[in-house]
């Protein structure tokens, strides 16, 4: 069943929609548009997303946050039912966020293993078929440390084994952050080292590689790096780091967007799929939050009258990314309605 779920999440060139922002993160994103930080505003926003007509054409799975997992539309339909009726498989974020790693200044460790077995069992019973856990790795002077990488990889593997025991496909997300002035090459080296550690630990914890999804960062220069990289350079560096570290048994890779714009993320994914697809053993897909949602959030601004236009913007980004999976995305798609 794990392998069937993993396959379904990559089928038909569809991808994943991450809509699992924790309440503090969601509120921070709302603040920019003066949208109130309330349960109902978050519910209304997530209703907009899950009821987007046609979303299931491009999206195979949606990652929810616990609050959203239990919510309903204003006319009383559980979000889980709306999603499954649209052919979208529900998933759940199960980590409890990142906190400072003791004795490792500047490094984080993700928490949430306590009681995880019981929570996974409950989520499965409620209808989740996959889960997500994010670890964050910063690049800096002497960072990341070997022990910081190992600690995060170990926890990711423990989480993944528990998910598979519960019948849920684990999304394993080690995110090398874009913050900083590091170069593309530095990001590539760190990404490779992180992924190597992750697969060592996944093997140690007896995780079935065929029944997991890897959600890595793309290899990018830091936000403060003076040397920008071309689309081609990003695609090549990303594919190279994956090629060297990810076993062929893994069914697919679904990138996070990490702070790239919607257009950048689509262009990078497209370049990887158009040049490299023939020799890649795994599907190269997307599991974006910001790069899918931000144009819609900017249009919505918390106002009912903007719901339809916001849904169109979300669908547009989802369609662009489905095209990028096929290597058929082009900048021209951004200027005409698809
Ligand atoms: P972004 O695509 O905004 O990086 O988010 C993906 C995600 O799920 C973060 O955990």
Boltz pocket constraint, residues with backbone or C-beta under 6 A from the ligand:
constraints:
  - pocket:
      binder: B
      contacts: [[A, 18], [A, 134], [A, 173], [A, 255], [A, 256], [A, 257], [A, 258], [A, 259], [A, 287], [A, 288], [A, 289], [A, 290], [A, 291]]
      max_distance: 6.0
